[in-house]
């Protein structure tokens, strides 16, 4: 869904021909011609022998409709039909990370090695995309809730050949505060060869979700001095006054992520690098 102002699309002059049939899809932006309601399709299900679907507007409010006539798609009338059946998968089944799924495999007993990420949202995103791979390898992801005391945390962990750490840091770019924190952590006794610190260039892991995944042209530009998440939610027109608002917004964003293809390469490569380091 776009964070830009949605307004009713211009009605197309009636034609003698019937509107074309269009299978409904998640993420499709539609307008109900009777009420003027505009939103993105967030749910499609069969109920009582008919299909119903939800349209969510830019403020996060939803309404439910039935398939059929009376909708505009890109300003043109259409007749909404049930979603197209998905073709039977061919080839090996794959996990959300793109790896070949190992059928019938049991989760491995957790290794002493760990992947550390900055916060809860980072951990949930890594789990959603790489969770199957990590369970197969016995790797646990733990949130740090900030990296200001990273050196102390590494020292307490006591890394070694059988206790390795892969650490994912937000905004790890040359000259940043995070880069200096990483240098101090790597100087901890035992860290050399047993601790790998990788990072992405984004201010927050939210930005690692590709804008196309969310149906927006780009992440909003947040003025310096404004809390980044608050600025983003304000630009989206979503509630942003409380931590609960932020948590609900994150769940909505996370829900749009299905596979590795929904994430930016700058995050994908770093997570894969950390996994490879711990399983080598």
N, C-alpha and C positions, 0 to 999 in steps of 0.2 A: 504494500500500500504506500502511496506517496505521502510525504509529510507536507507537500504543497497543498494550497487551498483547493479542495474539491468543490466544484459547483455543478449544477445540473447541466448535462450536455445539451447542445442545441438539438431540438427535435427535427427529425428529417421529415420532409413533406410526404404524406401518404402516397403509396404507390399501389397499383393494381395487383402487382405480384405479392405473394405472401413472403413474410420475412424468412430468411434462411434458418435452417436448423443448426444449432451450435451446441456440441456437448459441453456441459459445464465443467470447469476445472478450478481447483483451489488456486487462490491468488488472482483470479479474473476480476476485474473491476467493472461493476455493472450499475445501472441506474434503473430504479423502478419508476415507470412512467406515471403511475397513479399518484404516488406520494412524493416523488422527487428524491427519494432516499438513494444515496450513492455510497457504495462501499465495496470492499474486497471480499470475495468468497472465502470463508474460513472453515466451513463445515458443510458436508453433503451427506445425507443419509436417507435410507428408505424407511418410511413410517406409515403404517396402515395402508400399504399397497401403493403409496405415492412417494415421490422424492421431495424432500424439503431441504432448504439450504439457508445458511446465515450470511448476511452481508454486514461487515463491520466497517463503520465510518472512521474518519481520521481521528475522532475523539475516543475511539475504543468502544463505542456503543454498537450493539448488534440488533438486527431484526431478522425474523425468519419469514421465508417466502416459499411458494410452491413453484416447481418447474412449469414452464409453458411460455405463453406470450406475455407481452407487456414489459419487456426489458430492453435497455439500450446497451450495446457493447461498442465502445469507441464512437458513440454518437449515433449508431445505426440500430434500427429495430432487429431483434432476433427472437427466435423461439428456442428456449433453453430445453435441452434434452438430457437424459441421464448420461453420466460420465462414460467415456469410451472404455471398454474392457481392456485391461492391461494384457499385453501379449505374454505368453508363457516364457519364462526366463530360459535362455539357452546358455550353455557353458557353465562354469563353476559359480556357485553362489559366493557373493562377496560381502564383506562387512562394510560398515559405514565408512571406514577408513580406506576402502578400496582393496584391502587384502583378501586373499582367497579364504573363505570360511572353512574351518576344520569341523566337519560334521561329527557330532557325538563326543567332541572333546570336553573333558572336565577341566574346571578352573584349577590352575596349578597352585600349590601352597605358596603363600606370599613369600617373596624373597626379602632379605634384609634391606636390599636397595630400594630406593624410593624416587619418585618424581615429585618435586615440590613446585607449586605454583603460587602466585601471589594471593589469590583470594578464592572465595566460594564460587564465583561466576566462572573463573578460569577452570576450576576443578570440574564443574558441571559440563562445561563445553568439551574439555578433553575426554571426560567419561562418555559423553554422548557419541563422539565420533570414534574414539580409539578404545572404548571400553571392552569390546570383545577381544581385541588384541592383547590388552593389558592383563585381562583375567587369564588368558591362555599362557602368558609369560610370567604370571605371578607378581606383577608390579602394581604397587599401590600408589595412588595419587593423593597427596596431602596438601591442603591450603595453608599458606604461611600467615595470611592476614597482614601482609605488608613485609617489606624486605629491609627495613631500616636496621634491624639487628641480625642481618643474615650471617655475618661472620660468627657471632656468638652461637647462632643456631647450628651452623656447620660444625663448630668446635664441640658442641654438646652431642651431636650425632656421632662423632668419632668415625669419620669415613675411613675405609680401607678397601683392599681388593675384593672382599666379600660384602662390603657395605658401601655401595657407591651411590652417588646422588646425581640426578639430572635435574637442574633447576631452570624453570622458565620464568623470565623476568619481563615485565611490561616496560616499554619505552627504553629499551637497552640500545642506545645510540652513543656514538663517540662524544665525550665531553659531558654527558648527562650525569646527574646525581647517581642514577642506577649503575652507570659504568664504573664509578668509583667504589660503590658498594660491592660490586662484583669482584673488583680487584682485591679488596681487603679480604673477602671470603675465600678467594683462591689462594691467599697467602697463609691460611690456617694450616697447621701441621697435619699431614695426612691427606690434604686436599689434592695435591699434585697427582694427576693420573687417575684419581678416584672421584673427582667432582667435575662435572661439566655444567657451565652456566651458559645458557642460550637465551636469546630474547627476540622480541618482535619490535617494530618501530612505533607501534600504536600507543596512544596515551592510555587506552583501556582496552581490554580484550574484546569488548563489544565491537570495536572497529574491525576486528579480524573477521567478522561476518560480512561477506560481500554485499554491497548495496543491492545488487540485482536479486539476491535471495530475499530481501525484504520488500522489493518492488519500489525502491526509491532511487533517484538518480545518483545520489552521493550522500555520505554522512554529513549532517549539518556542521557548519563552521561555528564553533563556540568561542565567544570573546575571551581574551586572556583575563584571568581573575575570576571567571565564573566556573563553578563546579561543572566538570565536563558532562557527567550524566544528567545533572539538572538542566543544563543548557540543551542537551539533545532532546530530553523529554518535553521541554518547553517548545522546541521547534516542531516536534511531532504533534503538539497540541494534546499531549497526554498528561494525566495528573503527575505532579512532581514534588509535592510538598513534604512527603514523609518517606521514611525508609521502606514502608510497605508499598508505596507507589512505585519506588524503584524496583523492588523485588517482583512485583506483578509485571512491570514492563519487561524485565529481564526474562521472565518465563515466556512472555509472548515472543520475544526475539529468539530465544533458544528454541521455541517450538517451530520456528521456520527452518531450522537447520536439520537436514536429513542425512547428508553425507559430506565427505571431505570436499566435494565440489562446491559446497555452499560457503567455504572459508577461503580466506586469502592465502596465496602461496607463502607469504612471509611468515605465517604461523605454521602452516603444514610442514614445511621443511624443518623448522626448529623442533617441533614435537617428535617427528620421525627421527631426527638426529639424537634426541635424548633417549628415545626407546632403544635405538641401535647401540648407544653407548652402554646402557644398562644390561643389554642382553648379549653383548659381544663375548 
